[in-house]
Amino acid sequence: MYNWLYFIRSNRESHRLMSDLLGDEGVSGITYLVFSEDIKCGDGRVFLSNNGFLIAVNFFTNITSFKDNMVKSGLNLASLVDLYEIVCEDENPSTRGITITEKAERIIFDRDFEIFLKKNNFRFKDGSTLTIPKVSSNRRL
């Protein structure tokens, strides 16, 4: 099982991502993670927070074939990271993922995510604000 994070950078990208994820039967456990710090990966990539927030969509898959659909949709695979590629002080494989996700605010429901971002006056770097696509409102957990 793969545990993925996709760091979203705009409302448009969020809509594309959710459309792909919700259309793939092999994807499960979709939640939002809001980090308050930059995230570094073992391969040297760094995801920078914007106005104190770094937003990721967390989800699980058994296979990696969903990546092809992401590319076709215009999503940037450089924003996709296996959770275990993130640099973390915890080297224990059984607790590493928990240590990483505990650093974030975990939000399960789309409406709660939208409220959280509005309450914090969050805007993506491109100036857009998050809107929840209609396909997401009935998503499976």
N, C-alpha and C positions, 0 to 999 in steps of 0.2 A: 504494500500500500504506500502510495506517495502522498506526502503532506505538503501541499503547495501554498505559496504566497504570491499573489500578483499585486504589485504596488501600482495603484491607479493615480494618474496625474491630471485627469480632467473628467468632467461629467460625460462627455462624448465617449471617452475610453471606457468609463464605467458601464455605460449602456451596451457597448459592443461586447465587453467581457461577460456581463450577466446574460446576454442573449446567447452567447456561445456555451457558457457553463450550464444554463438551464435547458439547452437543447441537447445536451449530451447525457445519455442515460448512465454513463460510467462515472459521473461526477456526483459526489455527495458531501454532506456536512458543510455547506457554504455558510460562512460567517464573516464578519468584518473585524479587523484588528486595527486599532488606532494607537500608534506608537507616539511617544512624546520626544523621541530622540532619533538620531540618524541610525541606520542599520547597515552594518558591514557584512560582506560575504567573503567566504574563504578564497574566492577567485579574484578578489580585489574590487569588485563592484561595491559602491556605496550609494545607498538610497537616502537622500536628504529630506529632512522634515521641512514643511512649509508652514510658517506662522505657528510653530510649535507642534505640528501634527504631521504624521506620516501614515497614510491610509493604505491598508492592504486588504485584499479579499483572500480569505483562507479557505481551502477546499481540499478534498481527498479524491484520488483516482487510483485505479489498479494498473492502468496502462498510461503511456505517454502519447498515444495517437491523437488526443485532443489538440495537441500543439499545432497540427496541420490546419485545423479549422481556425485557430487563433490567428495564424499568419494570413490566411485567406480573408479574415475579417479586418485586417490592418492593425492588429495588435502587435506590440513590440515584445518579442520573447525575452529581451534583456530585462524586462520588468518582472519576469517569472523566476521564482527561486524555490528550490526544495528547502523546506524549513530547516533541514539539517545542514545546509550549506551556510547558514548564518553563523557568524563568529559569536561565540558564547564562552563565558568563563566556565561553564559546566561541561565537562568532557564525558560525563556518564551518559551513554546512549539511552538508558531507560528514563532519565529525567531531563535530558537536554531540551527536548521540545517544550516541556512544561515551563522550564526556566525562561525560554525565549518568549513564549506567549504570555507569561505572567507580567512581562514588562509592558504589555499593551492592555488597553481597554477592549474587552471582547464584547461585541454587539451581535446578537443573533437576528433580530427582526429588522427588516428594511425601514419600517416607520421609526423605530427607536434610533436607528442610525441617522436617518434624515433629521430627526429632532436634535440629536447630539450635535451634529454639524451646524445646524441653524443656531442653536443656543450658544455655540462658540464662534459664531460669525465666520465660519470657515469658507474660504474660497481657494480653489486650486490656483496654481501659478498662472494659468491662462486666464484667470478671472472668473471662471465658471463656478457655479454652485451645484451641489449634487441634487439631482432629482431622481426619484425611483421610477424606473420604467414599469409600465403596467404588467409586463411579463413577470417581473420580480415579485409583485404583490402576492402571488399565489405559489411561490416557490416551495420546493420540498426541502426539508432540513436533513 
